[in-house]
Amino acid sequence: MIRYFLLLIAIFALGAAAIVLLKPDAGYVLINYGHWVAETSLAVLVVGLALWYWLFYLLFKLLMLAIRLPANWRERLDQRRNDRARSSFEDGLQSLFEGNWKRAEMELVRRASDHHAAHLNYIAAARAAQHQGAADRRDHYLQLAAQNKPELAFTTQLAQADLQRKRGEFEATRSSALALRALNPEHPFAVELLAESYLALGDWEPLRQLLAGHAGLAALVPQRREELLRRATVELMRTAIADARLDRLKGLWDAAGSLRDQAEVRREYVRGLARLNADAEALALIAQTLTREWDAELAQLYGDLHTIDPIAQLATVEQWLGQYGEKPELLQVAGRVCLRNKLWGKARSYLEAVLQSSPTPKAFLDLARLCAETQHPEDAAKFFRQGLELATQSS
């Protein structure tokens, strides 16, 4: 309105200026229409025309404003609703980040229908509900998110699977992840969720196959993938050992690839070979390993394995003593192998060296056996007693 008022003042000012400028010769205008005759000066006619133009223009603007008033009112209401929805969404997210789950859920849901991205409200509200232990409300919000934005159903399902995993609902996580992989087999997060559910449920073979494939290689960081693959391989080896399936155990070892360099996998395989009476293969693998690196557990296991050539076994152990020094594990293995070969003097010297450096119940037991074999029952009883006392203290 100020603009129109200024325009009116400008018209009067121009009219006044015209009258002053045209005062010596103001001009004369005569208009005759029927019985009507109008006469005036040129300056007054110009000012009058300007005023009529301004009046008609003002009436036109008022008419247009009246016509557009309902639409403008609706736009203002819509804008107000949008501003409130955006503010409620932002407050809800702030509360979610602060850990105020109840307030976050309330703010996120309260004006979700007015927000331009309502599915985000519902997904965030589902997280807030989960933190409150409300699984039913969580699933309801996720359903609303999917209905609100059908083209983003995959994203909603991902959020649902992630929330199920965090809640410890691993069977539901597995089902959701499998459904996601049916839609997008290579999606990294879907693969990760499926792997985590397999791990929690102990589905070792599906986990191993998933991680061995291209999708598993691309989805998980190398360290995490190797950790899960090692766990799955070891668990499958244990199952094969418990089921006395030597062929299955060897198949897992052959498929292990770079995991065969992992001490945990190698030890489990050797223990399985020993338990399933494949001592020759176990001895060969232990000898191959200890030739290039030290492994105390494999060294101890070497002395428990049976061989058709115990003299060669003793020579190998003594070679390792030269390579790695007089480690207690090697001294004990050497003593045990000497016992097997009935080399009583060497056996006693090795076992007594173990007791001096790092006594173990097994070393006392071996010495007691040696004394019993060499007709020294009092010493045998003494070593049996000392070994039992040490074992009791250790437990």
Buried (B, 14 or more C-beta within 10 A) or exposed (E): EEEEEEEBEEBEEBBEEBBEEBEEEBEEBEEEEEEEEEEBBBBBBBBEEBBEEBEEEBEEEEEEEEEEEEEEEEEEEEEEBBEBBBEBBEBBBEBBEEEBBEBBBBBBBBBBEBBEBBBBBBBBBBBBBBBEEBBEBBBBBBBBBBEBBEEBBBBBBBBBBBBBBEBEBBEBBBBBBBBBBEEBEEBEBBBBBBBBBBBBBEBBEBBBEBBBBEBBEEBBEEEBBBBBBBBBBBBBBBBBBEEEBBEBBBEBBEEBEEBBEBEEBBBBBBBBBBBBEBBEBBBEBBBEBBEEEBBEBBBBBBBEBEBEEBEEBBEBBBEBBEEBEEBBBBBBBBBBBBBBBEBBEBBBBBBBBBBEEEBBBBBBBBBBBBBBEBEBEEBBEBBBEBBBEBBEEEE
